[in-house]
Structures are given as C-alpha cells and as structure tokens.
Amino acid sequence: MFGAWRHRRGCQRGSQASIPPTEPRPETCRFLADVPPGTCCRIRRYRGRGPVRQRLLDLGFVPSATVCVIRKATLGDPIELLVADTFVTLRKDEAAQIEVDPQ
C-alpha cells in the first residue's frame, strides 16, 4: 500500500516522504496567544471555523481591528484583551487561531 505511494513520490524504500514547504509567513506576523501583555496589535485574519469563529467576529475580532493584550494568567490561559472599548477574555487555544500584525 505505502510502497506504491513512495514510488510515485520519488522516495527510496525506508526513507521518509518529502514534505512540500508551506507558504512562508512574513516575519511580523504572529498569533494573538504569543503577544506579550501591554502590547497592541492589528488582527490580520482568523483561522477558526464554526460557532466560536462567529461569536468572536460578533465581539469585534474582525480583520484590521486593533486589539490590546491587557494581561495573561500565570500559565498564559486565559488572556484578557481590549477590543473596541470592550474587555474580552479568551482561552489560549482560541487566541492561537488569530493571526496578528504588531503595530
């Protein structure tokens, strides 16, 4: 089963299949979960799906909106944010799906 796949991919038996490189992100792009407290940034895009995505969009987490990280808990979860004059608390895994650009 896997032998035919390796053969089509041009790999030798016993070697790992080569993984194509992903599209490089600009150096300035990072995720909201990685932004340190006291920093403001601009939302680039949201990678999530489903009802959580829609709820965050309704709260103001839209592209090009400014978000300020107010504080983080000891282990980084949850994160308190200021979005459009509203304080919002997000879990770390939800914040990790939001790409941001520092201002």
C-alpha positions in Angstrom: 0.0 0.0 0.0 2.6 2.6 1.1 5.2 1.2 -1.3 3.3 2.5 -4.4 2.9 5.9 -2.8 6.6 6.1 -2.0 7.4 5.1 -5.6 5.2 7.8 -7.0 6.7 10.4 -4.7 10.2 9.5 -5.8 11.4 8.2 -2.4 13.5 5.2 -1.8 12.3 2.4 0.4 12.9 3.2 4.0 13.3 7.0 3.6 10.7 9.5 4.7 8.5 11.2 2.1 9.5 14.8 1.4 7.0 17.3 2.7 6.5 20.3 0.4 7.4 23.6 2.1 4.5 25.7 3.4 3.9 29.3 2.3 6.3 31.4 4.4 4.7 34.0 6.6 6.1 37.5 7.0 8.4 38.0 9.9 5.9 40.5 11.5 3.0 38.0 11.6 2.3 36.1 14.8 -0.6 34.7 16.7 -2.5 36.6 19.4 -1.6 33.9 22.0 2.1 34.9 21.5 1.7 38.7 22.0 3.1 39.9 25.4 0.9 41.8 27.8 0.8 45.6 27.3 1.1 45.3 23.5 -1.4 46.4 20.9 -1.7 44.7 17.5 -3.9 44.6 14.5 -5.9 41.5 13.6 -4.8 40.0 10.2 -7.1 37.0 9.9 -8.9 34.4 11.9 -8.3 30.7 11.2 -11.1 29.2 13.2 -14.3 27.7 12.0 -17.8 27.2 13.4 -19.8 28.9 16.1 -16.7 30.1 18.1 -15.5 32.0 15.0 -18.9 33.6 14.5 -19.0 34.6 18.2 -15.6 36.2 18.0 -16.5 38.1 14.9 -19.6 39.4 16.6 -17.5 40.5 19.6 -15.3 42.7 17.3 -12.5 40.3 16.3 -12.7 41.3 12.7 -9.7 41.8 10.3 -7.9 45.2 10.7 -9.4 45.7 14.3 -6.9 46.9 17.0 -6.5 44.5 20.0 -4.5 45.3 23.1 -3.4 42.5 25.4 -4.1 43.7 28.9 -2.8 40.7 30.9 -2.3 37.0 30.9 -2.8 34.4 33.7 0.2 32.7 35.2 0.3 29.9 32.7 -0.9 32.0 29.8 -4.5 30.9 29.9 -6.8 32.9 29.8 -5.8 36.1 28.1 -7.6 39.4 28.8 -7.9 41.7 25.7 -9.3 45.1 24.9 -11.2 45.2 21.6 -13.3 48.3 20.6 -13.7 49.6 24.2 -14.7 46.1 25.4 -12.8 43.8 27.7 -12.8 40.2 26.5 -11.2 37.1 28.0 -10.1 34.3 25.6 -8.7 30.9 26.1 -5.2 30.3 24.8 -6.3 27.9 22.1 -8.8 30.4 20.7 -6.2 33.2 20.7 -3.8 30.9 18.9 -6.1 30.8 15.9 -6.0 34.6 15.4 -3.1 36.0 13.3 -2.0 39.5 14.2 0.5 42.1 13.0 2.2 44.2 15.6 1.7 48.0 15.4 
